[in-house]
Amino acid sequence: MKKITFTVIVFMLLSVLAFAKPLEVWLTGLTNEELSIFKEMSADYTKQYGVEVVFSNLSWGDFESRFILAAASGETPDVGGMGPLFAPELGLRGAIIDLKTTFTDFNEVYSRIAPNFFRSLTYKGAYFGIPYNANVTVAFQRNDILAQIGTLDIKTWDEMRSILPKAQSKGSNMALQWGLTENVYADLNMFMWQNGTDDYTNDLAKSGFDAPESIKAFKEYVDLYNKYKIPKEIPFFQAFSTGELFYMLQYQNMYTNLRTAAPQIAGKWSMVQVPGTSQGKDINRAASAGGAALTIFKNSRMKNEAWNFIKWMTEEKTQAEFAKLVMAKIPGSIFVPANRQAVLKLDMPKEDLQLMLRAMDVGSTSTYGLVAPKLRRRYLQFAAQEAIIQGVDAETAIRKAANEHNAEIKKKEKEYARFIDTLLKEQSKKNK
């Protein structure tokens, strides 16, 4: 009888597991190969927590509309992987939850990742996501060309400006990462951060574009194009390989591209931190460093399982294994984990890993404010184009951008007033 009872119990348990709802996870911008690796690895999560995972992959082109439609219809995934500045947008509107006030072990997960990565993910003390990967802006330099000039170490933009004429006289130049494209904000933010300022004032109530430090940063940026004649656009890989560029700012992906596809310059280049700006005795070398974020939707009936998934996906072991598999199975690819300790497990020389970690720690990502990222970034793009292409005075151009930004901030404060009030009331309840 006992044997029959035990058999029935086992059968019932297996039946429950067989029909248990899987955890639905939407990620954004992965390649098919990367998604396949995540699917394979999720068997470990299922083994630990008894929950299967179903993945969907969205494109960067339409991920925002897909998540908005899902939230409006109530047919949301449990976990959403998305661009970090979009997470607070959904969070303020009540579609995704504040992780910090919901889960008591939030700080343990938070501590795995460089703090500045969260600047895009927080508003009024709420944290709407956890980064799981990293895109880090670093620099690549041609050591052989720099040796001809008499230097191998460019620490500051002042030093860069002093050697540019010498390099240009030898037919070589340097290039910023984004030229005058719609991503120009990333180059501009780098100069702003290094000068101690940002897109917004600290209270997020006004634009930071017209702060004295921002005006100084914008002028330095514009001068590189107008006075020092760096290229507005250039084929980076080819130009670096031929020596037309002795220095370029790029994401870490260029590292594997150069190692696998440019054997003719092997041993002639290095990955380094971007030049910085002197601040007293220190040099601020902040540049873009952040990643896509994992969020939990309010409609999910599996919030604890979703949180366990985020913890699993951002733990050192998982991140290191995924990075290892990406580099092994996708030639020329690199996945940089958001988990700081997992970075040190990448299959790269130790000195390059340490440099990557330093760039992550001093790097930054855009702060979240109520004005949609695409709009406030467009202000910077127009200002750059006016000052560099149309010959408008640099200070005039950036002050115009600040005025447009401030006008939009006032509109958004009214639009979001009830959402912010609701968020603060919910925080107050949970903190009691």
C-alpha positions, -999 to +999 in steps of 0.1 A: +000+000+000+028+024+010+045+016-024+014+025-043+008+057-023+044+068-030+040+060-067+009+081-068+026+111-051+055+109-075+031+108-104+012+138-091+044+158-086+056+150-121+022+160-135+023+193-117+058+200-130+048+189-165+020+214-166+036+242-146+037+275-163+071+283-178+088+316-170+085+339-200+116+360-208+118+386-236+154+397-243+164+424-268+191+426-294+208+391-291+221+372-321+205+339-328+237+322-316+236+341-283+200+333-277+207+296-284+234+297-257+211+312-232+185+285-240+210+258-234+223+274-202+188+279-188+186+242-181+208+250-150+182+275-138+154+249-143+174+223-124+178+247-095+143+261-093+121+236-111+108+262-136+113+261-174+122+292-193+108+303-226+128+330-245+118+355-271+142+378-289+132+414-298+151+437-321+165+471-310+144+487-337+110+478-322+116+466-286+100+497-271+067+494-291+066+456-284+069+462-246+044+491-247+018+470-265+023+441-242+018+464-211-013+480-226-028+446-234-018+429-201-001+402-221+034+408-207+063+385-202+075+378-167+110+392-174+119+418-199+154+425-211+156+460-225+175+492-230+182+507-195+166+542-201+134+526-212+129+506-180+121+537-158+097+548-185+077+516-180+083+517-142+068+551-137+037+541-157+033+511-134+041+484-159+073+470-142+081+468-105+106+486-082+131+458-075+147+475-045+115+478-024+102+444-035+131+420-028+150+420+005+182+407-011+183+434-038+215+450-024+234+417-027+226+416-065+232+454-068+267+449-054+278+426-082+277+455-107+295+488-111+272+514-094+272+538-123+255+512-145+223+519-125+221+556-132+198+548-162+176+525-141+167+545-111+143+574-104+133+588-070+150+560-052+133+532-072+154+507-092+136+492-122+162+468-135+195+449-132+221+451-159+233+418-173+259+428-199+283+456-205+292+478-234+323+498-225+339+526-245+377+521-245+404+534-268+427+516-293+461+531-302+487+522-328+519+519-306+542+519-337+529+553-349+529+568-314+565+557-309+575+577-340+559+608-323+577+601-291+550+589-268+531+557-259+508+570-231+481+596-237+465+603-203+445+635-210+428+654-238+454+681-233+481+656-242+460+644-272+456+679-285+493+685-282+503+655-303+475+656-329+494+681-352+525+658-351+505+627-359+486+645-387+518+657-402+526+619-406+493+613-423+475+598-392+446+611-371+423+602-342+386+596-342+358+598-316+334+569-315+302+583-330+310+613-353+279+634-360+255+605-360+224+602-337+246+586-311+267+618-308+254+621-272+277+594-261+308+613-271+294+645-257+284+629-224+320+616-220+333+652-221+305+664-198+311+637-172+348+643-172+341+680-165+318+671-136+284+677-152+256+659-169+224+661-190+204+673-160+211+692-128+214+669-097+177+673-088+167+664-124+146+696-125+166+715-152+188+708-181+225+705-174+235+715-210+240+752-201+261+746-169+295+763-172+312+729-171+289+716-199+296+747-221+334+741-215+329+704-224+309+712-256+336+737-268+363+711-263+343+686-283+336+711-311+372+722-313+384+687-320+364+689-353+368+725-362+403+733-349+420+700-349+403+685-379+395+650-367+372+631-391+334+633-389+331+598-403+357+571-412+358+533-417+373+527-383+387+491-387+402+498-421+417+532-412+432+518-380+446+488-399+463+510-425+475+536-400+452+564-412+440+564-376+466+561-348+439+564-321+401+556-320+374+553-294+352+522-297+333+496-277+352+465-266+340+445-296+368+461-317+393+442-295+383+408-309+378+422-344+414+434-345+428+402-330+410+380-355+409+400-386+440+423-386+470+400-383+491+425-403+492+448-373+495+422-345+518+435-318+515+471-330+484+482-311+470+482-276+436+487-259+438+516-234+415+538-214+401+569-231+419+602-224+407+620-194+403+655-180+424+668-151+405+676-120+431+688-094+455+659-089+431+634-104+423+625-140+386+618-147+385+592-175+348+585-175+333+573-208+302+553-218+298+521-198+265+504-193+243+475-204+209+461-211+187+455-181+165+427-168+131+439-154+100+422-139+066+431-151+038+440-127+014+415-143+037+386-137+023+359-114+058+345-110+077+375-095+097+354-072+107+330-100+115+360-121+137+374-094+155+341-090+161+341-128+176+376-126+198+365-097+209+334-116+216+353-148+238+379-131+257+356-108+294+352-115+293+316-126+265+321-151+280+352-166+315+338-169+302+306-186+280+325-210+310+348-220+332+317-224+307+300-247+301+331-268+338+336-275+342+298-282+311+294-305+310+327-322+344+336-337+353+372-333+326+379-307+329+390-271+303+392-243+314+414-214+295+405-182+279+432-160+291+412-130+325+426-122+341+394-109+329+375-140+348+400-162+381+386-148+372+352-161+372+362-198+397+346-221+419+376-225+453+387-212+451+398-175+463+433-182+434+438-207+409+424-183+421+448-155+419+477-180+383+467-189+374+466-153+389+500-146+369+514-176+337+499-162+343+513-127+350+548-138+326+548-167+290+560-166+257+558-184+230+583-190+210+595-161+173+590-163+151+621-166+115+626-177+123+637-212+124+608-236+161+598-243+156+601-281+144+637-277+170+650-253+198+633-274+184+650-305+190+683-289+227+675-285+229+661-321+214+693-335+238+715-314+268+695-326+257+698-362+251+735-359+285+742-343+305+719-365+288+720-399+269+753-399+295+774-381+272+785-353+290+797-321+294+767-298+281+784-267+251+797-286+243+762-300+245+744-266+224+771-248+197+767-275+197+730-267+194+737-230+164+760-236+146+733-257+155+707-230+141+729-202+109+735-220+103+698-225+112+691-188+084+714-177+059+696-200+069+662-187+067+672-151+030+679-156+025+648-176+042+625-151+030+642-119+004+615-111+027+587-119+054+601-096+029+606-068+018+570-071+054+557-071+062+577-039+031+565-022+039+529-030+074+533-017+061+548+015+038+518+021+065+493+014+090+510+037+067+511+067 
